């Protein structure tokens, strides 16, 4: 891709520093430990195409402020979409009600602007500034590519979205900092029918990029064709066998299993509340020595990346598991303070109406040393998990994942395509059974959104080819 320069921050809020300081101090009048203002201006565009027509286009703009007060382990929060001083003050009073009047009174420090010394997603021209006709042309190319792949493709749906988010964080420690976050996504759902069978395929891409991404890195024709081919592939697949067997996880898409089964349980709020199976296992071996797991918000242009988290903290690549040993967790300000641990820059929120909580960004198992072909050759009879529909994980680490497509492995080769399989296990047990780690680290589609406590956040995940010595596969006997 061509060299890009950062989008310039535009102050859509125009609130004098002195007013900001008064709001922070109002929030501390009841005696909180810390107060914080989060300002957000966001534009959002959406296009949907199905049944051969552009069915929907939408554009929205949101503007608002959230104010948070921390007092010990308690959080008070108020928000408003009216940035008049009186409304912001009212929100601050609401947030301060969580504290107790006998708490020592604090006031905010002088407000000092902190400039970011990095930019993980420079974009010359955000998609917001592109012509609507250009976006519709992109959607139509994806749609026609899927539709024309095969006559068995009976229905196609293409969705496109872009947004740009301007945010400022101001807190009682004297910090003022800002970020501009572009985001774009285009996805395709293709449905194939044959002999009373009906299957769906999905593909897409995006990230913190401009529309040139769909010319230089991922062509719209590729998105449509990949979705259609997956649907056609599933028409020919048989139901999965069941039982305990060696399982090989495909690179890229299988990262969702790491995201769900490991990443969530290493978000610091679950650790401090002792609801995660990992809470007392730091420094202990919880995986094979070949396993290294990271969460990295600094990967250029990735969907889960950001220049600062939603508390204004500079993010950093954080090691979670190193050579099989539990080494780290994902911190926000509240959890880090209570656990007396350093910040990692993982306090994230959906928008100005929400409090920040510890969240993943781009989570992955790092590459190993094995040739992917050798990993498959090492399996006499087993299951190859290719794509996933979703999963469920308990605090105990027990999980189930639905595999939308995979293959049988027979005598070291991928043979019969299979579908409707379920992977069942417990995270620590499975992590310890990882026998081989491939050199082929890949990331899944740049389209993922993670939900937690009613908040959605853009994320990505990845992994290389992995061999698990034995795992329960649910299917048909």
C-alpha positions, 0 to 999 in steps of 0.5 A: 500500500502507498505511504499514508499520512494521518487524518488530522484531528478536528476538535468537534467539541470546542469546550474551553479547558477551564470548563473541562476542569470545572466538570472534573472537579464537580465529579469529585465534589463527593470525594472520588479518587479520580474523574474522567471525561470521554468526548466522542464525535462519530459518523457512520455510513451503511449500505446493504444489497440483496435481491439484486437491489441496493436495499438500504443506505444509512448515515448517522452522526453521534456526539456526546460526553461520558464522565466517570468517577472512581472511588475504591472499587466503585464506578459512577457514570453519567453521560449526555449528548448535549455539550452545554455546560449545565448538561455536562455538570448534571452528568458529573453530579450523577457520576459523583453519586457513587462516592461517599461524602466522608471521602477525602476531597480531590481536585483535578490537576492542570490539564496538559495536552499529550500528543501521540508519538505514533500512529498505527493507522495512517490513512490519506483519505478516510472512507467517510470522504469518498463518494457514495457512488464509489461505495455502491460500486464496491458493494455491487462488485462483491454481490455480482462476484458471488452471484455469478460463481455458480448457478447453485448460488440462490441468494446473496447479501452484501453489507458495507459500513464505514465510520470515523471516530474522533475522541478526546480523554480528559482526566483529573490527573491532568491528561488531555489526549485525542485520537482519530479512528477510521474503520471500514468493513465489507462482508458477503453472505452467499446461500447455495441450494442443491437437492433440498440442501441449503448452505451459507458461506461468509467472507469479508474484510476491512480494518482501520484503512481507506477504500484503497484497501479493496483495490490493493489488498482484498479485491471485492471480487475475491470477497464474493467468490470466497463466500460463494465457494464456501457455501458450495463446498458445504453442499458437498460436505458430510456430517462430522464423525464424533469421538475423541481424536487428534484435531488440527486447527487451521491457521487464521480462522481458528484464532477465534477459539483462542480469543474466546477460550483464553483471551476473555478469561485473562481480562483483568476484571475476571481475574480480580473478581476471581471468576476466571480459572486463571486467577491463581495460575500466574507464573504456572504452566497452563499450556505446552512450552511451544505456546506463546499468546499475545494481545497487540493493539499496535498492529498497523491498520488492524481492526482491533488496533488503536493509538490510545485506549478509551482511557487515554493510555498508550497501548502495548503488545502484552504477553499473556502466555509465554512458553506455556507459562501464564504471564500477563493479563489485560488491564484497564485503570480500575483493575490495574489500581485494585490489583496494583499492576501496571496499565497495559492500554486495554480499557475499551468502551463501545461509545460515550454512553458506556464505561471502559472495561478490560477488552481484547484487541488483536489476540493470537498464538504466535508462530512456531517452528513446524511445517503445516504440511508436516503437522497434517502428515503426522495425523493418521486419523483425525479432524481438521477444523477450518471455519467456525460459527461461534462458541461458548466459554464458561469461567471454568474454562469449559468450552464448546465451539461450532465448526461450520466447515472442516475435513477428515484427516486420513493417513496424513491427508485432508480427505472428506469435507465435513460440517456440523461439528462441535469442539468440546474441551477445557482450555488449560487441558487443550492448551497443554495438549498442543503438540505442534505449532506451525510457522504460518501465523495468519489472522482471521477476517478483519470483520470481527466484533466482540461482545461483553457486558452489552458492549461491542468492540472491533477485534481480530484474532489469529493463529498458525496451524496447530495440532492438539493431540486429543480433543472431543469432536461432537458430530455423528457416530 
